Amino acid sequence: MAAAGDQLRVGTVMHVRGPDRLPEETFRQVLEQCAELSPTVQALPPSAALVELKGALRYHHADAEQLGEVLRVRTLSQLGIDVRVGIGPTITVAATASGQIDAPGGVLVVDSDQVLDWLGPLPVEALHGIGPKQAAALREYGVHCVGLLATIPAATVQRLLGGKAGRVALDRARGIDPRPVAPRAMPASVSVRHSFVQHTLDGAAVRGALLDLVVHLGLQLRDRGQVARGLALSLRFAGGTVWEKTRRLPEASAHEDDLRTMAYRLIDAAGLQRGRLTGLVLKGEDLVDADQVAEQISLDQAREDRLVAEAVSDRIRGKFGPGAIGPAATFRRAS
């Protein structure tokens, strides 16, 4: 595969998958373990990471598979979790490889000269970056494996998946992915929490507590001059069970309107019936500075009026304290 090999990156990429629903603090510790192997680590919240091993192989006098096993041993012994480690010449190959490892963990290395032979028999949905809708469109056309996708003319794939998406999918099926591992730390987050004095089954009380959390989270974000790209809700039940779900916001925001809408979607997704709740945690995730995000002008006058009222409330709280509006004393902060 000399022709394709010329287009593959020389560097060796490690893709690390942690267990699903990995606690944020544990994920940060996994990233620290990755950073001990290589200085080039890209966090992929909530539970994955990329590591560039090109320089690390020489530094540690070890091959890629050995470094993958070292990472597994360290996470198992120090954190009590196993990880799935895929290693290949590109991000796509490494991420596809880690996805082929059965839980709880393991290491799979795909060498540069094995890429096309290894990718070929895989089902199209196994190729990293191919979503369910894209896989369905390809299967409807009769494309069931990555190797067949790699042989289809570019124009055909673009008609099926769209211009840019089609080009990217075709390149990745052929083992081509020029993206470098871009060092990126764990995005900042901020959370607020509420504990019920007594176990509660009252849906109205839960919704009211959630609305108060939305108000306080929005206030913290605006005070910090930041906006959240995602929102996470954790529910704690009597007996210690925890339910957690994360969703991306349509647009990064710190406004109560946007946070409330997504928070209600999250609580609805929990499908609460007879569960006795002991507490709620609402977290704004993947925070960025507000001045880095363009805010769309709304043509909804009611929304504009609410944003004006929000700004007035912020000034009142700034002058008289966070408890001037709303029961602030019942909440705790957690960064």
C-alpha positions in Angstrom: 0.0 0.0 0.0 2.8 2.4 -0.9 0.5 5.1 -2.4 -1.8 5.2 0.6 1.1 4.9 2.9 2.6 8.1 1.6 -0.5 9.9 2.8 -0.5 8.4 6.3 1.1 10.3 9.1 4.4 9.1 10.4 3.4 9.7 14.0 1.7 7.1 16.2 -1.6 8.0 17.8 -3.1 6.4 20.9 -6.9 6.7 21.4 -8.0 5.9 25.0 -11.6 5.0 25.9 -12.6 5.0 29.5 -15.7 3.4 30.9 -19.1 5.0 30.2 -20.3 7.7 32.6 -16.8 8.2 34.0 -16.8 10.7 36.9 -15.2 13.9 35.9 -12.5 13.8 38.6 -11.6 10.2 37.6 -11.4 11.3 33.9 -9.0 14.1 34.9 -6.8 11.5 36.6 -6.8 9.4 33.5 -5.6 12.4 31.5 -2.8 12.9 34.1 -1.8 9.3 33.5 -1.7 9.9 29.7 0.4 13.0 30.3 3.0 11.0 32.1 3.5 9.0 28.8 3.5 12.0 26.4 3.2 15.8 26.7 0.8 15.8 23.8 -2.6 14.9 25.1 -6.0 15.9 23.8 -9.0 15.5 26.1 -12.2 14.2 24.5 -14.8 14.5 27.3 -16.5 12.8 28.9 -14.3 9.7 28.9 -11.8 9.6 25.9 -8.5 11.1 25.0 -5.9 11.2 22.3 -2.2 10.9 22.9 0.6 11.5 20.4 3.4 8.9 20.9 5.9 9.9 18.2 8.4 11.4 20.7 7.3 9.3 23.6 8.5 6.1 22.0 12.1 7.3 21.8 11.9 8.8 25.3 10.6 5.7 27.0 12.6 3.2 24.8 9.4 1.2 24.3 7.0 0.4 21.5 3.5 1.7 21.2 1.8 -1.5 22.5 4.0 -1.5 25.6 3.0 2.1 26.4 -0.6 1.1 26.0 -0.2 -1.7 28.4 1.6 0.6 30.9 -1.4 3.0 30.8 -3.8 0.1 31.4 -1.8 -1.2 34.4 -1.6 2.3 35.9 -5.3 3.1 35.6 -6.2 -0.3 37.0 -3.8 -0.1 39.9 -4.2 3.6 40.8 -7.8 4.4 39.7 -9.5 1.0 39.8 -10.7 1.3 36.1 -9.7 -0.4 32.9 -9.3 1.4 29.6 -9.5 0.4 25.9 -6.5 1.6 24.0 -6.4 1.8 20.2 -3.1 2.7 18.5 -2.6 3.5 14.8 -1.0 6.0 12.4 -4.0 8.4 12.4 -6.7 9.5 14.7 -9.4 7.7 12.7 -7.5 4.4 12.8 -6.7 4.6 16.5 -10.2 5.6 17.5 -11.7 2.8 15.3 -9.3 0.3 16.9 -10.3 1.3 20.5 -13.9 0.8 19.5 -13.3 -2.7 18.4 -12.0 -3.8 21.9 -14.5 -5.6 24.1 -15.0 -4.1 27.5 -13.6 -3.7 30.1 -10.2 -3.1 28.4 -7.4 -4.1 26.1 -4.8 -2.8 23.6 -5.1 -3.1 19.8 -2.3 -1.8 17.5 -2.8 -1.3 13.8 0.5 -0.7 11.9 0.7 1.6 8.9 1.1 -1.2 6.4 -2.0 -3.1 7.9 -4.5 -0.2 7.8 -6.4 -1.0 4.6 -6.5 -4.7 5.2 -7.7 -4.2 8.7 -10.3 -1.5 8.0 -11.7 -3.3 4.9 -13.9 -6.0 6.6 -15.3 -3.7 9.3 -18.9 -2.7 9.1 -19.3 0.9 7.9 -20.7 2.0 11.3 -17.5 0.9 13.0 -15.4 3.5 11.1 -14.8 6.4 13.6 -16.8 9.4 12.5 -19.6 7.6 10.7 -22.9 8.3 12.5 -26.0 6.1 12.5 -27.7 8.2 9.8 -24.7 8.1 7.5 -24.3 4.3 8.1 -28.0 3.8 7.2 -27.6 5.9 4.0 -24.6 3.8 3.0 -26.3 0.5 3.8 -29.3 1.4 1.8 -27.0 1.9 -1.2 -25.5 -1.5 -0.5 -22.3 -0.4 1.2 -22.0 -2.6 4.2 -18.2 -2.6 4.9 -15.4 0.0 5.0 -13.5 -1.7 2.2 -16.4 -1.3 -0.2 -16.8 2.4 0.9 -13.1 3.0 0.0 -13.7 1.8 -3.6 -16.7 4.0 -4.4 -16.2 7.2 -6.5 -16.0 10.4 -4.5 -18.9 11.9 -6.4 -21.2 9.0 -5.4 -20.2 9.2 -1.7 -20.8 13.0 -1.7 -24.3 12.5 -3.1 -25.1 10.0 -0.4 -23.6 11.9 2.6 -23.1 15.4 1.4 -20.1 17.3 0.0 -17.7 17.7 2.9 -19.0 14.7 4.9 -18.7 12.5 1.9 -15.1 13.5 1.2 -14.1 13.0 4.8 -15.7 9.6 5.1 -14.1 8.4 1.9 -10.6 9.6 3.0 -11.0 7.9 6.3 -12.1 4.7 4.7 -8.9 4.8 2.7 -6.8 5.3 5.8 -6.3 9.1 5.2 -6.6 11.5 8.1 -4.2 14.4 8.3 -5.5 15.8 11.6 -2.8 16.1 14.3 -3.4 15.5 18.0 -4.0 19.0 19.3 -3.1 19.4 23.0 -6.2 20.3 24.9 -6.9 20.2 28.6 -10.1 19.1 30.2 -12.6 22.0 29.6 -13.6 24.0 32.6 -16.9 23.3 34.2 -19.0 24.7 37.0 -21.8 23.1 39.0 -24.5 23.8 41.6 -26.2 21.3 43.8 -29.3 20.9 46.0 -29.9 18.3 48.7 -33.4 17.5 49.8 -34.0 17.5 53.6 -36.2 14.5 53.1 -36.4 11.9 50.3 -38.9 13.3 47.8 -41.3 11.9 45.3 -42.9 15.2 44.6 -42.3 16.1 41.0 -43.3 19.7 41.5 -40.7 20.1 44.3 -38.0 18.5 42.2 -38.8 20.8 39.2 -38.8 23.8 41.5 -35.4 22.9 42.9 -34.1 22.4 39.4 -35.4 25.8 38.3 -33.5 27.4 41.2 -30.4 25.5 40.2 -30.7 26.9 36.7 -31.0 30.5 38.1 -27.8 30.0 40.2 -25.8 28.3 37.5 -26.6 31.1 35.0 -25.6 33.7 37.6 -22.3 32.0 38.2 -21.6 31.7 34.5 -22.4 35.4 33.9 -20.3 36.4 36.9 -17.4 34.5 35.4 -17.9 36.0 31.9 -18.3 32.5 30.5 -20.9 30.4 28.6 -21.6 26.7 28.6 -21.6 24.5 25.5 -23.2 21.6 27.4 -25.4 20.8 30.4 -25.3 17.8 32.7 -27.8 16.7 35.3 -27.2 14.2 38.0 -29.9 12.8 40.2 -29.1 11.0 43.5 -31.6 8.5 44.7 -32.1 6.9 48.1 -29.9 3.9 48.4 -27.0 5.6 46.6 -28.0 5.1 42.9 -27.0 8.0 40.6 -28.5 8.8 37.2 -26.6 11.2 35.0 -27.2 12.6 31.5 -25.3 15.2 29.4 -26.5 17.1 26.4 -25.0 19.8 24.2 -26.8 23.1 24.1 -27.8 24.3 20.6 -25.7 27.4 21.1 -23.3 28.1 23.9 -25.2 30.2 26.5 -25.3 31.5 30.1 -28.9 32.7 29.8 -31.6 31.2 32.1 -33.9 30.8 29.2 -31.6 28.4 27.4 -30.4 26.6 30.5 -33.9 26.1 31.7 -35.1 24.6 28.5 -32.3 22.1 28.4 -32.5 21.3 32.1 -36.2 20.4 31.7 -35.4 18.1 28.8 -32.8 16.4 30.9 -35.2 15.8 33.8 -37.9 14.6 31.4 -35.4 12.1 30.0 -35.0 10.6 33.5 -38.6 9.4 33.4 -39.1 9.8 37.1 -41.9 7.8 38.6 -41.5 6.3 42.0 -37.8 7.1 42.6 -37.1 8.8 45.9 -34.6 11.6 45.3 -32.0 12.9 47.8 -30.3 15.5 45.6 -29.7 17.2 42.3 -26.5 18.4 40.6 -26.6 20.7 37.6 -23.4 21.3 35.7 -22.4 23.6 32.9 -19.7 21.9 30.8 -17.2 22.8 28.2 -17.0 26.4 29.3 -15.6 29.2 27.1 -15.2 32.9 27.5 -18.4 34.7 26.5 -16.6 37.1 24.2 -15.4 34.2 22.1 -19.0 33.3 21.1 -21.2 35.3 18.8 -24.6 35.8 20.2 -27.5 35.7 17.7 -29.9 38.6 17.7 -33.4 37.3 18.6 -36.5 38.5 16.9 -38.6 37.1 19.8 -39.6 40.2 21.8 -40.7 38.1 24.8 -37.2 36.6 25.0 -35.5 40.0 24.7 -37.7 41.2 27.6 -36.6 38.3 29.7 -32.9 38.9 28.9 -33.4 42.6 30.0 -35.0 41.4 33.2 -32.1 38.9 33.7 -29.6 41.7 33.4 -31.5 43.8 36.0 -31.6 40.9 38.4 -27.9 40.5 38.0 -27.3 44.1 39.0 -29.6 43.7 42.0 -27.7 40.6 43.1 -24.4 42.4 42.5 -25.4 45.3 44.7 -27.3 43.5 47.5 -25.8 40.0 47.3 -26.7 36.7 45.7 -29.6 36.1 48.1 -31.4 39.3 47.2 -33.5 37.3 44.6 -34.1 33.6 45.2 -33.1 31.2 48.0 -29.4 31.3 47.4 -28.5 30.1 50.9 -29.7 26.6 50.2 -27.1 26.0 47.5 -23.4 25.0 47.4 -20.9 25.7 44.7 -18.6 23.1 43.2 -16.1 24.0 40.4 
